[in-house]
């Protein structure tokens, strides 16, 4: 009987600890449902579209969560951004918007609404670009 009681207590503790943890890098914010975006077409932004594939939404979340924002950098972008995107939560509320310029080298320049910049090097820039391009082909 005592073993059964200890097993039950241990099970309750494990369940309680599991309920307190979060696997999301954006902990504290509502869970992202979709990513809304617009791309530049014919000199202007396209109609609003969405990335609905949960795997791609998670990839974009992870890329933005790992961004190293630099408040000291002021980048003069005379060209229009290639895309604008934002996260959409479970209540269909839109979050902060990000502007993206894709570079020929595979990197991407990202700007948030506060005019703070970051450069996505290597795979992150390529991944972001490919998600939006693949979504357009569907």
C-alpha positions in Angstrom: 0.0 0.0 0.0 2.8 2.3 0.9 4.5 1.7 -2.5 1.2 2.5 -4.3 0.9 5.8 -2.3 4.5 6.8 -3.2 4.0 5.9 -6.8 0.9 8.1 -6.9 2.7 11.0 -5.3 5.6 10.7 -7.7 3.2 10.6 -10.7 1.4 13.8 -9.4 4.8 15.6 -9.1 5.9 14.6 -12.6 2.5 15.7 -14.1 2.7 19.0 -12.2 6.2 19.7 -13.3 5.4 18.8 -16.9 2.5 21.2 -16.9 4.7 24.1 -15.8 7.3 23.7 -18.6 7.0 25.2 -22.0 8.6 24.0 -25.2 8.0 27.3 -27.0 10.9 29.8 -27.3 8.3 32.6 -27.2 7.2 31.6 -23.7 4.9 34.0 -22.0 3.2 35.0 -25.3 0.2 33.4 -26.9 0.9 30.3 -29.0 1.4 31.2 -32.7 -1.2 29.7 -35.0 -0.2 31.1 -38.3 2.2 33.6 -39.9 0.6 36.3 -42.1 2.7 37.9 -44.8 2.7 40.0 -47.9 5.4 40.0 -50.6 6.4 42.7 -53.0 4.6 42.4 -56.3 4.8 44.9 -59.1 6.2 47.6 -56.8 3.6 47.2 -54.1 2.7 44.7 -51.4 0.5 41.7 -52.4 -2.8 40.8 -50.7 -2.4 39.3 -47.2 -1.5 35.6 -47.2 -0.7 33.1 -44.6 1.8 30.3 -43.9 -0.5 27.6 -42.4 2.0 24.7 -42.3 2.8 24.2 -38.6 6.3 23.1 -39.3 7.1 26.2 -41.3 5.4 28.4 -38.7 7.7 26.9 -36.0 10.7 27.4 -38.2 9.9 31.1 -38.6 9.2 31.4 -34.8 12.6 29.8 -34.1 14.5 32.1 -36.5 13.0 35.2 -35.0 13.5 33.9 -31.4 17.2 33.5 -32.2 17.7 36.9 -33.9 20.4 39.1 -32.4 18.8 42.6 -32.7 21.3 45.5 -33.0 19.9 48.9 -31.9 23.1 50.7 -32.8 22.9 49.8 -36.5 21.2 52.2 -38.9 20.7 50.6 -42.3 19.6 52.8 -45.2 17.4 50.6 -47.4 16.5 52.7 -50.4 14.7 49.7 -52.0 11.3 48.4 -50.8 11.3 45.3 -48.6 10.8 41.9 -50.3 8.3 40.8 -47.7 6.5 41.8 -44.5 5.3 39.2 -42.1 3.7 38.9 -38.6 2.6 36.2 -36.2 -1.1 35.4 -35.7 -2.1 34.0 -32.3 -4.9 31.6 -31.4 -7.3 34.5 -31.0 -6.4 35.7 -34.6 -4.6 38.8 -33.2 -1.7 40.0 -35.3 1.6 40.5 -33.6 4.6 42.8 -34.4 5.4 43.2 -38.1 8.8 42.4 -39.6 10.2 43.7 -42.9 12.6 41.5 -44.8 15.1 42.1 -47.6 16.5 38.9 -49.1 20.1 39.2 -50.4 21.7 37.3 -53.3 24.1 35.7 -50.9 21.3 33.9 -49.1 21.3 36.1 -46.1 18.4 38.4 -45.2 18.1 41.8 -43.5 15.2 42.0 -41.0 13.7 45.1 -39.4 11.1 45.1 -36.7 8.5 47.8 -36.1 10.9 49.8 -33.8 13.4 50.2 -36.7 15.9 47.7 -35.1 17.9 45.6 -37.5 19.4 42.2 -37.7 21.0 40.1 -40.4 20.0 36.5 -40.8 23.1 34.7 -42.1 23.3 31.4 -43.9 20.5 28.9 -43.4 18.2 31.3 -41.5 17.9 33.7 -44.4 17.6 30.9 -46.9 15.0 29.1 -44.9 12.8 32.3 -44.5 13.1 33.0 -48.2 12.2 29.4 -49.2 9.2 29.2 -46.9 7.6 32.3 -48.5 8.5 31.2 -52.0 7.3 27.6 -51.5 4.0 28.9 -50.0 3.5 31.1 -53.1 3.8 28.0 -55.3 0.9 26.2 -53.6 
